[in-house]
Amino acid sequence: MPNSTTTATASTNATGISNAYDADTRVTRIPPAAGADASYSAVITDRWFAGSVPHGGYIVAIVFNAILTHFEGEGQGTPLSLDISYLSPVRSA
């Protein structure tokens, strides 16, 4: 993932309200090379840091958006829950 940045473009949700969180958790599908698995890109902003590292819930939101993006249009429906376990604390780069 790219280095952290404080710059984010606010998105507009269904009610027309600008929402920085939606912009900061946005995921983009990267077209895969022939025979490669799907890849996704996100920008980690320091707006959601706890100290010097991204907050765990912020990272989960990005992962969840990647899952939603992956299954978008495949008739899978929206997941009802997501269970995440961290194997070790996040370290700053």
HUZI-V284660 format. One record per pair of residues at least 12 apart in sequence whose C-alpha atoms are under 10 Angstrom apart, sorted by the first residue. I is the first residue (numbers start at 1). J is the second residue. If there is no record, write none. Layout:
i->(I;I)
j->(J;J)
This chain:
i->(1;1;1;1;1;2;2;2;2;2;3;3;3;3;3;4;4;4;4;4;4;4;4;4;5;5;5;5;5;6;6;6;6;6;6;6;7;7;7;7;7;7;8;8;8;8;8;8;8;8;8;8;8;9;9;9;9;10;10;10;11;11;11;20;21;21;21;21;22;22;22;23;23;23;24;24;24;24;24;24;24;24;24;24;25;25;25;25;25;25;25;25;25;25;25;25;25;25;26;26;26;26;26;26;26;26;26;26;27;27;27;27;27;27;27;27;27;27;27;27;27;27;28;28;28;28;28;28;28;28;29;29;29;29;29;38;39;39;40;40;40;40;40;40;41;41;42;42;42;42;43;44;44;44;45;51;52;52;52;52;53;53;53;53;53;54;54;54;55;56;56;56;56;57;60;60;60;63;63;64;64;64;67)
j->(40;41;42;43;44;41;42;43;44;45;43;44;45;46;93;43;44;45;46;47;49;53;54;93;43;44;45;46;47;24;43;44;45;46;47;48;24;43;44;45;46;47;20;21;22;23;24;25;26;43;44;45;47;21;22;23;24;22;23;24;23;24;26;47;47;48;58;61;61;62;65;42;43;45;42;43;44;45;46;47;48;58;61;62;42;43;44;45;48;58;59;60;61;62;63;64;65;66;41;42;43;44;61;62;63;65;66;69;40;41;42;43;61;62;63;64;65;66;67;68;69;70;40;41;42;43;65;66;69;70;41;42;66;69;70;70;66;70;63;65;66;67;69;70;62;66;62;63;65;66;62;58;59;62;58;92;90;91;92;93;89;90;91;92;93;90;91;92;90;84;86;89;90;84;82;83;84;82;84;79;81;82;79)
